[in-house]
Amino acid sequence: MAAVLQPMLPYVQTWHCIDLTVPRGASAGQLQAQLEKLSVAVDVSIYRDMQQARAELEKQAKPVDQVVVFGSFYTVAEGLQRGV
């Protein structure tokens, strides 16, 4: 996980982590713990699924914000399906 998250740290101000419904996926809590190990000041929100994350992003994101969905193919596919 650290190898995937580390390069993104300089570019991401707020992390929105979701739980995946696949057995091999890391939980949102595991992602949060890894991000806390990698960075002193991290803003992390945890969601049970992509739908909940999308709803919250619609409330929080400003027109100038960029939302990047990355991780496993499952995460990206679900983000595309949900219109994130």
Stockholm file with secondary structure:
# STOCKHOLM 1.0

chainA/1-84         MAAVLQPMLPYVQTWHCIDLTVPRGASAGQLQAQLEKLSVAVDVSIYRDMQQARAELEKQAKPVDQVVVFGSFYTVAEGLQRGV
#=GR chainA/1-84 SS CHHHHGGGTTTCSEEEEECCSSTTSCCHHHHHHHHHHHCSSCEEEEESSHHHHHHHHHHHCCTTCCCCCCSSHHHHHHHHHTTC
#=GC SS_cons        CHHHHGGGTTTCSEEEEECCSSTTSCCHHHHHHHHHHHCSSCEEEEESSHHHHHHHHHHHCCTTCCCCCCSSHHHHHHHHHTTC
//
